[in-house]
């Protein structure tokens, strides 16, 4: 959600301040936002699975006698 708000604001300000065509700026930022969202999802998946595996291993500990 933050990506969408940030990139939307950036597209609007680029169009207003630099007189760029809004459709061009919006297309560029849409591609960038989609790429970043995909990257965050992939990296986040690997981080979450590694944390879950680590937690699972800590539950299987047995006390040594």
The first five atom37 places (N, CA, C, CB, O) and aatype in JSON, in Angstrom:
{
  "aatype": [20, 20, 20, 20, 20, 20, 20, 20, 20, 20, 20, 20, 20, 20, 20, 20, 20, 20, 20, 20, 20, 20, 20, 20, 20, 20, 20, 20, 20, 20, 20, 20, 20, 20, 20, 20, 20, 20, 20, 20, 20, 20, 20, 20, 20, 20, 20, 20, 20, 20, 20, 20, 20, 20, 20, 20, 20, 20, 20, 20, 20, 20, 20, 20, 20],
  "atom_mask": [
    [1, 1, 1, 1, 1],
    [1, 1, 1, 1, 1],
    [1, 1, 1, 1, 1],
    [1, 1, 1, 1, 1],
    [1, 1, 1, 1, 1],
    [1, 1, 1, 1, 1],
    [1, 1, 1, 1, 1],
    [1, 1, 1, 1, 1],
    [1, 1, 1, 1, 1],
    [1, 1, 1, 1, 1],
    [1, 1, 1, 1, 1],
    [1, 1, 1, 1, 1],
    [1, 1, 1, 1, 1],
    [1, 1, 1, 1, 1],
    [1, 1, 1, 1, 1],
    [1, 1, 1, 1, 1],
    [1, 1, 1, 1, 1],
    [1, 1, 1, 1, 1],
    [1, 1, 1, 1, 1],
    [1, 1, 1, 1, 1],
    [1, 1, 1, 1, 1],
    [1, 1, 1, 1, 1],
    [1, 1, 1, 1, 1],
    [1, 1, 1, 1, 1],
    [1, 1, 1, 1, 1],
    [1, 1, 1, 1, 1],
    [1, 1, 1, 1, 1],
    [1, 1, 1, 1, 1],
    [1, 1, 1, 1, 1],
    [1, 1, 1, 1, 1],
    [1, 1, 1, 1, 1],
    [1, 1, 1, 1, 1],
    [1, 1, 1, 1, 1],
    [1, 1, 1, 1, 1],
    [1, 1, 1, 1, 1],
    [1, 1, 1, 1, 1],
    [1, 1, 1, 1, 1],
    [1, 1, 1, 1, 1],
    [1, 1, 1, 1, 1],
    [1, 1, 1, 1, 1],
    [1, 1, 1, 1, 1],
    [1, 1, 1, 1, 1],
    [1, 1, 1, 1, 1],
    [1, 1, 1, 1, 1],
    [1, 1, 1, 1, 1],
    [1, 1, 1, 1, 1],
    [1, 1, 1, 1, 1],
    [1, 1, 1, 1, 1],
    [1, 1, 1, 1, 1],
    [1, 1, 1, 1, 1],
    [1, 1, 1, 1, 1],
    [1, 1, 1, 1, 1],
    [1, 1, 1, 1, 1],
    [1, 1, 1, 1, 1],
    [1, 1, 1, 1, 1],
    [1, 1, 1, 1, 1],
    [1, 1, 1, 1, 1],
    [1, 1, 1, 1, 1],
    [1, 1, 1, 1, 1],
    [1, 1, 1, 1, 1],
    [1, 1, 1, 1, 1],
    [1, 1, 1, 1, 1],
    [1, 1, 1, 1, 1],
    [1, 1, 1, 1, 1],
    [1, 1, 1, 1, 1]
  ],
  "atom_positions": [
    [[0.83, -1.18, 0.0], [0.0, 0.0, 0.0], [0.88, 1.25, 0.0], [-0.94, -0.01, 1.21], [0.57, 2.24, -0.67]],
    [[1.96, 1.21, 0.74], [2.87, 2.35, 0.79], [3.5, 2.63, -0.55], [3.94, 2.11, 1.82], [3.69, 3.79, -0.92]],
    [[3.83, 1.56, -1.3], [4.39, 1.74, -2.64], [3.42, 2.48, -3.54], [4.75, 0.38, -3.26], [3.81, 3.39, -4.27]],
    [[2.16, 2.1, -3.49], [1.15, 2.72, -4.36], [1.0, 4.2, -4.03], [-0.2, 1.99, -4.22], [0.93, 5.04, -4.93]],
    [[0.93, 4.53, -2.75], [0.78, 5.93, -2.35], [2.02, 6.74, -2.72], [0.52, 6.04, -0.83], [1.92, 7.84, -3.27]],
    [[3.19, 6.18, -2.44], [4.44, 6.89, -2.74], [4.64, 7.11, -4.22], [5.61, 6.14, -2.19], [4.99, 8.21, -4.65]],
    [[4.43, 6.07, -5.01], [4.63, 6.21, -6.45], [3.55, 7.07, -7.09], [4.66, 4.84, -7.11], [3.82, 7.77, -8.06]],
    [[2.34, 7.01, -6.56], [1.28, 7.88, -7.08], [1.58, 9.35, -6.83], [-0.06, 7.51, -6.45], [1.37, 10.19, -7.71]],
    [[2.06, 9.65, -5.65], [2.45, 11.03, -5.32], [3.61, 11.48, -6.2], [2.82, 11.15, -3.84], [3.63, 12.61, -6.69]],
    [[4.56, 10.59, -6.39], [5.72, 10.91, -7.23], [5.3, 11.19, -8.67], [6.74, 9.77, -7.19], [5.81, 12.11, -9.3]],
    [[4.38, 10.39, -9.19], [3.91, 10.6, -10.56], [3.19, 11.94, -10.69], [2.97, 9.46, -10.99], [3.39, 12.67, -11.66]],
    [[2.37, 12.25, -9.72], [1.65, 13.52, -9.75], [2.61, 14.7, -9.7], [0.66, 13.6, -8.58], [2.47, 15.65, -10.47]],
    [[3.59, 14.64, -8.81], [4.53, 15.76, -8.68], [5.44, 15.88, -9.91], [5.38, 15.58, -7.43], [5.77, 16.99, -10.31]],
    [[5.84, 14.75, -10.51], [6.62, 14.82, -11.74], [5.83, 15.51, -12.85], [7.05, 13.42, -12.19], [6.37, 16.32, -13.6]],
    [[4.55, 15.18, -12.94], [3.71, 15.78, -13.98], [3.53, 17.28, -13.73], [2.35, 15.08, -14.04], [3.52, 18.07, -14.67]],
    [[3.37, 17.66, -12.48], [3.13, 19.07, -12.16], [4.42, 19.89, -12.23], [2.51, 19.2, -10.76], [4.44, 20.95, -12.87]],
    [[5.48, 19.41, -11.6], [6.7, 20.21, -11.49], [7.55, 20.21, -12.75], [7.53, 19.71, -10.34], [8.13, 21.23, -13.12]],
    [[7.62, 19.07, -13.42], [8.52, 18.96, -14.57], [7.79, 18.92, -15.91], [9.37, 17.73, -14.44], [8.42, 18.76, -16.95]],
    [[6.48, 19.07, -15.89], [5.64, 19.07, -17.09], [5.84, 17.83, -17.95], [5.93, 20.31, -17.92], [5.81, 17.88, -19.18]],
    [[6.05, 16.7, -17.27], [6.15, 15.42, -17.98], [4.74, 14.94, -18.33], [6.91, 14.34, -17.11], [3.8, 15.24, -17.6]],
    [[4.59, 14.21, -19.43], [3.28, 13.64, -19.73], [2.87, 12.65, -18.63], [3.3, 12.92, -21.12], [3.62, 11.74, -18.27]],
    [[1.68, 12.86, -18.1], [1.25, 12.06, -16.95], [1.16, 10.58, -17.28], [-0.09, 12.55, -16.44], [1.49, 9.74, -16.44]],
    [[0.72, 10.24, -18.49], [0.6, 8.82, -18.85], [1.96, 8.14, -18.89], [-0.1, 8.68, -20.2], [2.1, 6.98, -18.5]],
    [[2.97, 8.87, -19.38], [4.33, 8.31, -19.44], [4.86, 8.07, -18.03], [5.27, 9.25, -20.21], [5.4, 7.0, -17.74]],
    [[4.72, 9.06, -17.17], [5.22, 8.94, -15.8], [4.47, 7.85, -15.05], [5.1, 10.29, -15.06], [5.07, 7.07, -14.32]],
    [[3.17, 7.8, -15.24], [2.36, 6.79, -14.57], [2.74, 5.39, -15.03], [0.88, 7.05, -14.82], [2.8, 4.46, -14.22]],
    [[3.0, 5.22, -16.32], [3.41, 3.91, -16.83], [4.75, 3.49, -16.24], [3.5, 3.93, -18.36], [4.92, 2.34, -15.83]],
    [[5.71, 4.41, -16.19], [7.02, 4.09, -15.62], [6.9, 3.7, -14.15], [7.96, 5.28, -15.76], [7.47, 2.7, -13.72]],
    [[6.16, 4.48, -13.4], [6.06, 4.22, -11.98], [5.22, 2.98, -11.67], [5.48, 5.41, -11.28], [5.43, 2.33, -10.64]],
    [[4.27, 2.65, -12.53], [3.5, 1.43, -12.35], [4.4, 0.21, -12.51], [2.33, 1.37, -13.34], [4.31, -0.75, -11.74]],
    [[5.26, 0.24, -13.52], [6.2, -0.87, -13.74], [7.16, -0.98, -12.55], [6.98, -0.66, -15.05], [7.44, -2.09, -12.09]],
    [[7.66, 0.14, -12.08], [8.58, 0.13, -10.94], [7.88, -0.39, -9.69], [9.15, 1.55, -10.69], [8.45, -1.21, -8.96]],
    [[6.67, 0.07, -9.42], [5.93, -0.37, -8.23], [5.64, -1.87, -8.29], [4.62, 0.42, -8.09], [5.74, -2.56, -7.28]],
    [[5.27, -2.36, -9.47], [5.0, -3.79, -9.61], [6.27, -4.61, -9.37], [4.42, -4.1, -11.0], [6.24, -5.64, -8.7]],
    [[7.39, -4.15, -9.92], [8.65, -4.85, -9.71], [9.07, -4.86, -8.26], [9.74, -4.22, -10.54], [9.51, -5.89, -7.74]],
    [[8.94, -3.72, -7.59], [9.31, -3.65, -6.18], [8.39, -4.52, -5.31], [9.27, -2.21, -5.69], [8.86, -5.18, -4.39]],
    [[7.12, -4.51, -5.61], [6.18, -5.33, -4.86], [6.48, -6.81, -5.03], [4.74, -5.04, -5.29], [6.44, -7.57, -4.07]],
    [[6.8, -7.21, -6.25], [7.16, -8.6, -6.5], [8.44, -8.98, -5.77], [7.33, -8.84, -8.01], [8.52, -10.05, -5.17]],
    [[9.43, -8.12, -5.8], [10.69, -8.37, -5.11], [10.47, -8.48, -3.6], [11.7, -7.27, -5.42], [11.03, -9.37, -2.95]],
    [[9.68, -7.59, -3.04], [9.39, -7.63, -1.6], [8.67, -8.93, -1.25], [8.53, -6.42, -1.18], [8.96, -9.53, -0.22]],
    [[7.74, -9.37, -2.09], [7.02, -10.6, -1.83], [7.95, -11.81, -1.87], [5.89, -10.78, -2.84], [7.85, -12.69, -1.01]],
    [[8.84, -11.86, -2.83], [9.75, -13.01, -2.96], [10.73, -13.04, -1.8], [10.51, -12.96, -4.3], [10.89, -14.08, -1.15]],
    [[11.38, -11.93, -1.53], [12.36, -11.88, -0.43], [11.65, -12.11, 0.91], [13.11, -10.52, -0.43], [12.17, -12.82, 1.77]],
    [[10.49, -11.51, 1.09], [9.73, -11.7, 2.32], [9.34, -13.15, 2.54], [8.49, -10.85, 2.3], [9.35, -13.63, 3.67]],
    [[8.99, -13.85, 1.47], [8.64, -15.27, 1.58], [9.82, -16.07, 2.1], [8.19, -15.82, 0.21], [9.66, -16.89, 3.0]],
    [[11.0, -15.83, 1.55], [12.18, -16.57, 2.0], [12.53, -16.23, 3.45], [13.37, -16.28, 1.09], [12.94, -17.11, 4.21]],
    [[12.39, -14.99, 3.83], [12.68, -14.6, 5.21], [11.68, -15.25, 6.17], [12.64, -13.06, 5.37], [12.07, -15.79, 7.21]],
    [[10.4, -15.21, 5.82], [9.39, -15.8, 6.7], [9.54, -17.3, 6.83], [8.01, -15.47, 6.19], [9.36, -17.85, 7.92]],
    [[9.86, -17.99, 5.74], [10.04, -19.44, 5.84], [11.27, -19.79, 6.66], [10.15, -20.05, 4.45], [11.24, -20.77, 7.41]],
    [[12.34, -19.03, 6.55], [13.52, -19.33, 7.35], [13.27, -19.06, 8.83], [14.72, -18.5, 6.87], [13.75, -19.8, 9.68]],
    [[12.52, -18.0, 9.15], [12.18, -17.73, 10.55], [11.26, -18.82, 11.1], [11.5, -16.34, 10.69], [11.42, -19.24, 12.24]],
    [[10.31, -19.27, 10.3], [9.41, -20.34, 10.74], [10.17, -21.63, 10.99], [8.3, -20.57, 9.7], [9.89, -22.33, 11.96]],
    [[11.13, -21.96, 10.14], [11.94, -23.16, 10.35], [12.77, -23.04, 11.61], [12.85, -23.42, 9.14], [12.91, -24.0, 12.37]],
    [[13.31, -21.86, 11.85], [14.13, -21.65, 13.06], [13.27, -21.81, 14.31], [14.79, -20.26, 13.04], [13.7, -22.43, 15.28]],
    [[12.07, -21.25, 14.29], [11.18, -21.37, 15.45], [10.77, -22.82, 15.67], [9.93, -20.49, 15.27], [10.7, -23.28, 16.81]],
    [[10.51, -23.54, 14.6], [10.11, -24.94, 14.7], [11.24, -25.76, 15.32], [9.73, -25.5, 13.33], [10.97, -26.65, 16.13]],
    [[12.47, -25.49, 14.97], [13.6, -26.22, 15.53], [13.75, -25.92, 17.02], [14.89, -25.86, 14.79], [14.15, -26.81, 17.78]],
    [[13.45, -24.73, 17.45], [13.6, -24.39, 18.87], [12.52, -25.05, 19.72], [13.56, -22.88, 19.07], [12.72, -25.22, 20.93]],
    [[11.39, -25.43, 19.15], [10.35, -26.12, 19.9], [10.68, -27.6, 20.09], [9.01, -25.98, 19.19], [10.14, -28.22, 21.01]],
    [[11.53, -28.16, 19.27], [11.84, -29.59, 19.34], [13.03, -29.9, 20.24], [12.11, -30.11, 17.96], [13.56, -31.01, 20.2]],
    [[13.46, -28.96, 21.04], [14.61, -29.19, 21.92], [14.21, -30.1, 23.08], [15.16, -27.84, 22.45], [13.1, -30.0, 23.61]],
    [[15.13, -30.98, 23.45], [14.9, -31.87, 24.59], [15.98, -31.62, 25.62], [14.89, -33.37, 24.15], [17.12, -31.29, 25.29]],
    [[15.6, -31.77, 26.86], [16.55, -31.54, 27.94], [17.51, -32.72, 28.04], [15.81, -31.32, 29.28], [17.08, -33.88, 28.03]],
    [[18.79, -32.44, 28.15], [19.8, -33.5, 28.27], [19.87, -33.96, 29.72], [21.19, -33.0, 27.79], [19.82, -33.16, 30.64]],
    [[19.98, -35.29, 29.89], [20.08, -35.85, 31.25], [21.47, -36.27, 31.57], [19.15, -37.02, 31.42], [21.73, -36.76, 32.67]]
  ]
}
